[in-house]
Amino acid sequence: MTDKPDHIDFVVNQWREERPALQPMPMAVIGRLKRLTAHLRQQIESKHKEFGLAWGEFDVLATLLRSGAPYCLTPTLLFRSAMLSSGAMTNRLNKLEKQGLVERLPDPDDRRSLLVRLTDDGYRLISQAITEHVDTEAQLLAALSEDEQQQLNSLLKKWLADFE
């Protein structure tokens, strides 16, 4: 635990002065999550940019990689796995295809459908990028001990389960 005040402490103290009856704990927790999300996103996006990828493009390539060999999914499975809309997925696939990182192939099981597959270049790029991505995430969590990371993960999992 740190005694060093952060911006949220400043905000909470203002609310305590202005509205002493207001319980600021929810504001403090959500405010810290929002600020952390912004910091984390900036750091992670910076790493993705080193590979010429935006967040969503990285997500598409990583989804194909984690699907296992032959690193190929239907666009529907891909956008469900990546949690994107079909329109957003189409735009990302078009860009990734132009870069030679994915290819669209006819689905042998359904003539009306296509498959999206990592190309060799896409496989090499995302294989390197995912390693550096996880290293970056580990560095971002370095302020917490392994036990604290486990505790935080358990609490977030419990909370997230309420929404999903």
Secondary structure, DSSP 8 states (H G I E B T S, - for coil): ------HHHHHHHHHHHH-TTS--HHHHHHHHHHHHHHHHHHHHHHHHHTTT--HHHHHHHHHHHHT-TT-EE-HHHHHHHHT--HHHHHHHHHHHHHTTSEEEEEETTEEEEEEEEE-HHHHHHHHHHHHHHHHHHHHHTTTS-HHHHHHHHHHHHHHHHTT-
